[in-house]
Amino acid sequence: MTSYHRMLLHRVAAYFGLDHNVDQTGKCVIINKTSNTRIPDQKFSEHIKDDKTDDFQKRCILKRDNSSVDKDDSVMRMKLKEDRRSKSIEEREEEYQRARERIFADGLDTFPLDKR
């Protein structure tokens, strides 16, 4: 029995007012009838969703309206394509230096550049 099945047993037992405990191994659920055990007014089967009546199947994926795409979108796509290509070590070091200069523009550069 999986932990999910044990959880279901606990919930069903609580629903019907049954006593539910785990045995010493932790793998079995012991269920006993008590004075609080009852048959609820609402049927247990009424809690189960019927997929056929659910509005989930009525949903569909809508296509994006092309008129809402900005002109800058194509520029961004080109830039992303350029960034995806393999860069040389020199290009990577240049990018790293630009990022460092941008980050430490206030003059608090306390970390020396480590070239190994």
C-alpha positions, -999 to 999 in steps of 0.1 A, spaced: 0 0 0 14 34 -9 13 64 13 -14 79 -9 -36 49 -3 -30 51 34 -40 88 33 -72 79 14 -81 53 40 -76 79 68 -98 104 51 -125 79 43 -125 66 78 -128 102 92 -157 108 67 -176 79 81 -166 86 118 -144 54 121 -114 51 144 -83 50 123 -47 44 134 -14 32 120 1 0 132 37 -2 146 53 -8 113 37 24 99 26 5 68 -9 -5 77 -40 14 87 -62 -1 114 -99 10 112 -125 2 139 -161 10 142 -169 34 171 -199 50 187 -194 79 164 -195 58 132 -223 70 110 -236 70 74 -235 106 63 -265 124 48 -246 130 16 -235 100 -4 -198 93 -7 -201 90 -45 -214 126 -47 -180 139 -37 -164 123 -68 -162 146 -98 -177 135 -131 -153 145 -158 -181 145 -184 -201 172 -167 -170 193 -158 -164 224 -178 -128 213 -181 -134 197 -215 -150 229 -228 -117 247 -226 -95 252 -256 -62 269 -264 -66 303 -280 -42 316 -306 -23 348 -300 -34 378 -319 -5 388 -342 -15 425 -342 -5 427 -305 31 418 -312 54 448 -309 79 457 -335 106 455 -309 98 419 -305 117 409 -337 147 429 -325 146 411 -292 144 377 -309 174 386 -331 194 396 -300 184 363 -283 196 343 -313 229 361 -312 233 354 -275 227 317 -280 256 312 -304 289 301 -289 311 329 -278 348 330 -277 366 335 -244 375 370 -253 338 379 -259 329 363 -226 356 383 -208 344 415 -224 308 408 -213 321 400 -179 340 433 -177 310 453 -189 288 436 -162 314 443 -135 317 480 -145 279 483 -145 276 466 -110 305 484 -94 299 518 -111 298 535 -77 335 528 -71 332 501 -44 352 476 -64 367 455 -36 370 423 -55 401 420 -78 396 404 -112 409 368 -109 424 356 -141 436 321 -139 
